[in-house]
Amino acid sequence: MYKAIDRSEMTHHRPLSLPLPQSLMFIGCMNPRNSLVILMCSLTGVITTMLKKHLLTDSIVANEPSDMVMVADIRSTDGKYHRVIFDRSRKFIKFTLTEGAEEKQQSMLKDLNELICVRGTPIIMRRGLPFDLNKNAKQVDTPNHLYFYFAEKRRKRHWRIRTVIALFTTTTDKKLWLSVLDSSLHELEQRPKALLIFVNPFGGKGKAKKIYSEQVAKILEMADIHCDVVMTQRANHAFDYLKQLDSLQWKKIDGVVSVGGDGLFNECLSAIVC
């Protein structure tokens, strides 16, 4: 069980005493194992439906300004050829298999909000989760490879990271796409840039700290989100911490996250709305 409350849903409480940022999202979960699911949901933004395919036809893309649409022919690791389109104004990425009859061509459509990150070198994944960000990898080993990492909903409340590998014709094309996509991700207004995270190390039978550091933290690092992590040491630690923040400090926070049980969640919520 988990809860997410944004600022617009707090109108029935008495006025907030601090100028909270518009994008503030408060997240709490009773089971630290669910924290991974919650944070991946927050990274993708509020995406309830995919863009309608009839709005994404090639004819409409062709009418977009050339500087807002990028098109490239790529190859997948299985040797098949695809066309990838990135529409910066509509914020979507479309992969289309170009081999075979046109009426049987398969497409995959992804909202930019679902893209956690794009890299020129691979991240080592295990069971759909980042195991090693592999920061020491050299792009010279994968000169034309571009790695897309999407948050993908497999089942209800069950998210995993999907890797898409694209082989570009030239290293120059690969670097251009990497630069444009990376800058577009940083321009997403609803994506948090800085989070304040409270972790109860005794929550989840004492596994909360390990789950956060080994799973959740790597996803946030993939998304280039700065995190200030506070390990709570006593009751009301999170409450007291939040109450002493001044207006300048609040403006630097895009979200408050709790990893623990109901007690930690209530501490954070009480400090915010009181």
VENZIVEN-V7416 format. One record per residue. N is the residue number from 1. RES is the residue in three letters. PSI is psi in whole degrees, 0 to 359 (none if undefined). OMEGA is omega in whole degrees, 0 to 359 (NA if undefined). BURIAL is + if it has 24 or more other C-alpha atoms within 12 Angstrom, else -. Layout:
BEGIN
n->[N:N]
res->[RES:RES]
psi->[PSI:PSI]
omega->[OMEGA:OMEGA]
burial->[BURIAL:BURIAL]
END
This chain:
BEGIN
n->[1:2:3:4:5:6:7:8:9:10:11:12:13:14:15:16:17:18:19:20:21:22:23:24:25:26:27:28:29:30:31:32:33:34:35:36:37:38:39:40:41:42:43:44:45:46:47:48:49:50:51:52:53:54:55:56:57:58:59:60:61:62:63:64:65:66:67:68:69:70:71:72:73:74:75:76:77:78:79:80:81:82:83:84:85:86:87:88:89:90:91:92:93:94:95:96:97:98:99:100:101:102:103:104:105:106:107:108:109:110:111:112:113:114:115:116:117:118:119:120:121:122:123:124:125:126:127:128:129:130:131:132:133:134:135:136:137:138:139:140:141:142:143:144:145:146:147:148:149:150:151:152:153:154:155:156:157:158:159:160:161:162:163:164:165:166:167:168:169:170:171:172:173:174:175:176:177:178:179:180:181:182:183:184:185:186:187:188:189:190:191:192:193:194:195:196:197:198:199:200:201:202:203:204:205:206:207:208:209:210:211:212:213:214:215:216:217:218:219:220:221:222:223:224:225:226:227:228:229:230:231:232:233:234:235:236:237:238:239:240:241:242:243:244:245:246:247:248:249:250:251:252:253:254:255:256:257:258:259:260:261:262:263:264:265:266:267:268:269:270:271:272:273:274]
res->[MET:TYR:LYS:ALA:ILE:ASP:ARG:SER:GLU:MET:THR:HIS:HIS:ARG:PRO:LEU:SER:LEU:PRO:LEU:PRO:GLN:SER:LEU:MET:PHE:ILE:GLY:CYS:MET:ASN:PRO:ARG:ASN:SER:LEU:VAL:ILE:LEU:MET:CYS:SER:LEU:THR:GLY:VAL:ILE:THR:THR:MET:LEU:LYS:LYS:HIS:LEU:LEU:THR:ASP:SER:ILE:VAL:ALA:ASN:GLU:PRO:SER:ASP:MET:VAL:MET:VAL:ALA:ASP:ILE:ARG:SER:THR:ASP:GLY:LYS:TYR:HIS:ARG:VAL:ILE:PHE:ASP:ARG:SER:ARG:LYS:PHE:ILE:LYS:PHE:THR:LEU:THR:GLU:GLY:ALA:GLU:GLU:LYS:GLN:GLN:SER:MET:LEU:LYS:ASP:LEU:ASN:GLU:LEU:ILE:CYS:VAL:ARG:GLY:THR:PRO:ILE:ILE:MET:ARG:ARG:GLY:LEU:PRO:PHE:ASP:LEU:ASN:LYS:ASN:ALA:LYS:GLN:VAL:ASP:THR:PRO:ASN:HIS:LEU:TYR:PHE:TYR:PHE:ALA:GLU:LYS:ARG:ARG:LYS:ARG:HIS:TRP:ARG:ILE:ARG:THR:VAL:ILE:ALA:LEU:PHE:THR:THR:THR:THR:ASP:LYS:LYS:LEU:TRP:LEU:SER:VAL:LEU:ASP:SER:SER:LEU:HIS:GLU:LEU:GLU:GLN:ARG:PRO:LYS:ALA:LEU:LEU:ILE:PHE:VAL:ASN:PRO:PHE:GLY:GLY:LYS:GLY:LYS:ALA:LYS:LYS:ILE:TYR:SER:GLU:GLN:VAL:ALA:LYS:ILE:LEU:GLU:MET:ALA:ASP:ILE:HIS:CYS:ASP:VAL:VAL:MET:THR:GLN:ARG:ALA:ASN:HIS:ALA:PHE:ASP:TYR:LEU:LYS:GLN:LEU:ASP:SER:LEU:GLN:TRP:LYS:LYS:ILE:ASP:GLY:VAL:VAL:SER:VAL:GLY:GLY:ASP:GLY:LEU:PHE:ASN:GLU:CYS:LEU:SER:ALA:ILE:VAL:CYS]
psi->[136:162:146:126:123:174:326:340:5:14:339:353:167:158:142:144:349:148:84:145:150:329:10:126:128:129:133:150:146:331:116:336:337:352:326:316:315:314:325:324:319:328:325:354:189:91:102:334:151:159:142:134:332:348:354:26:158:330:322:319:322:337:354:152:142:331:352:348:131:137:136:148:125:172:140:172:344:6:358:151:141:163:130:135:132:115:109:328:319:351:57:156:130:127:128:128:123:354:152:184:145:321:346:6:134:143:152:124:130:133:142:329:339:350:111:313:166:137:154:349:155:151:136:119:149:121:41:10:149:129:319:122:349:48:341:1:146:134:342:336:337:66:326:7:137:132:118:134:108:142:123:131:115:312:176:125:24:107:148:168:128:130:129:124:125:131:113:162:320:159:327:316:317:315:324:312:321:316:314:315:319:316:324:322:320:343:353:119:324:353:126:146:332:133:144:118:127:128:126:105:346:356:159:44:35:10:0:316:317:318:317:311:327:340:299:314:323:325:317:323:322:319:4:43:125:133:129:115:128:119:114:142:351:171:142:13:311:319:310:322:314:325:334:358:136:177:324:320:323:323:340:357:128:343:153:128:135:135:102:209:195:325:313:319:313:325:310:315:317:320:328:317:346:none]
omega->[178:184:174:183:174:189:183:182:183:187:181:175:176:186:179:182:181:180:182:178:183:186:185:176:179:184:175:178:180:181:181:179:179:183:178:180:183:184:177:176:182:180:183:182:180:181:181:179:175:176:181:185:181:176:188:180:181:181:178:178:182:181:179:174:185:181:180:182:176:180:178:173:185:176:177:184:177:176:181:183:183:170:179:180:174:178:185:182:180:175:174:176:183:176:180:176:186:179:178:181:185:183:180:180:181:181:173:184:181:173:180:179:180:181:179:178:173:186:175:177:186:170:180:183:173:179:176:181:180:178:180:181:170:185:181:180:181:180:178:179:179:190:184:183:173:185:177:178:183:169:186:180:180:178:179:180:181:183:174:179:179:180:174:182:180:177:181:182:182:176:179:178:180:181:178:179:179:181:183:181:180:179:179:178:180:179:180:186:185:180:181:177:182:180:172:188:175:180:174:185:180:180:179:181:177:183:185:182:181:180:180:186:185:184:186:184:181:178:178:178:175:182:178:178:178:183:168:185:178:174:184:184:182:176:179:178:180:179:181:181:182:182:183:178:177:185:180:179:178:182:180:184:175:181:175:183:175:176:184:182:181:183:180:178:182:176:182:182:180:180:183:188:183:NA]
burial->[-:+:+:+:+:+:+:-:-:-:-:-:-:-:-:-:-:-:-:+:+:-:+:+:+:+:+:+:+:+:+:+:+:+:+:+:+:+:+:+:+:+:+:+:+:-:-:-:-:-:-:-:-:-:-:+:-:-:-:-:+:-:-:-:-:-:-:-:+:+:+:+:+:+:+:+:-:-:-:-:+:+:+:+:+:+:+:+:-:+:+:+:+:+:+:+:+:-:-:-:-:-:-:-:-:-:-:-:+:+:+:+:+:+:+:+:+:+:+:+:+:+:+:-:-:-:-:-:+:+:-:-:+:-:-:-:-:-:-:-:-:-:+:+:+:+:+:+:+:+:+:+:-:-:-:-:-:-:+:+:+:+:+:+:+:+:+:+:-:-:-:-:+:+:+:-:+:+:-:+:+:+:-:+:+:-:-:+:-:+:+:+:+:+:+:+:+:+:+:+:+:+:+:+:-:-:-:+:+:+:+:+:+:-:+:+:+:+:+:+:+:+:+:+:+:-:+:+:+:+:+:+:-:-:-:-:+:+:+:-:+:+:+:-:-:-:-:-:-:+:-:+:+:+:+:+:+:+:+:+:+:+:+:+:+:+:+:+:+:+:+:+:+:-]
END
